[in-house]
Amino acid sequence: GCAGCAGGAQGGLGDGWSERWWVRLDLLVGTRSFATQRQHAVWLAASQEPLAHRLRALLLHGLPSPPPRKAMAADKAVARALGADSRLSDEQKGVALACSRASEFAIVQGVPGAGKSCLIASLVRALVASGQRVLVAAHSHAALDHILLKLLPPHPPHPPADGGGGGGGAAGGDGDAGFADGAPPPPFVRVAPSSRAHVLTRPYSLDALLAHAPAGHAAQLVGGARVFGTTVSSCASGVLRAAAPFDVAIVDEAGQVAVLSA
């Protein structure tokens, strides 16, 4: 049966779609993941938002040839940070530096255990050191936390004793990863349900951080954070749209991402 249909626009989108179109998803699946993907497909087909127009143009016409990339002041800072990172081999440093200087996108491939996750974490730290804001996305919560765990400070807040979920994961004493006046921004903000987070990344989930932020500091928290982590299916969330733009977006294990999620 038809699980979802989006349709019926009479040439009002003005970005190259046909005079009348339908998007039909012939699959009956009752999972939450499919419902999210269906919602994204409907949004892409019918939304009047500028971002939707840009994505439709990308689907129709592909990427234009980018102009030659000019050297940026941040390039030297990224190179210095990567050069000083003893966790990377020379080959990894070269790959990370090439990624940071890509005009539009870069793809890194490697067998399991080759060190891609370490490379991503080091690249994120180097980009942040150069003053850039970074979005890190992955196809699953486990894959996301695999990256975020490498971005934790040397002495992260202690996890709750009971390992429970929710915003309470950051509660109390030195387990509080809140955003107080004069405190440095969190190492990352995890925009996903804290109940799905690893116990050590849970204190940096958005709901946990907001629960301990002083009144009226929510905008400061979102604006001051330099790294946001989320699953690919949540990249279009309102929080991340408010936090945008990002200088760099990194998708881990992109080959496992469903087309509708992307």
Buried (B, 14 or more C-beta within 10 A) or exposed (E): EEBBBBEEBEEEBEEEBEEEBEBEBEEEEEEEEBEBBBBBBBBBBBBEEEEBBEBBBEEEEEEEEEEEEEEBEBBEBBBEBBEEBEEBEEEBBEBBBEBBBEEEEEEBEEEEEEBBBBBBBBBBBBBBBBEBBBBBBBBBBEBBBBBBBBBBEEEBBBBBEEEBBBBBBBBEEEBBBBBEEEEEBBBBBBBBBBBBBBBBBBBBBBBBBBBBBEEEBBEBBBEBBBBBBBBBBBBBBEBBEEBEEBBBBBBBBBEEBBEBBB
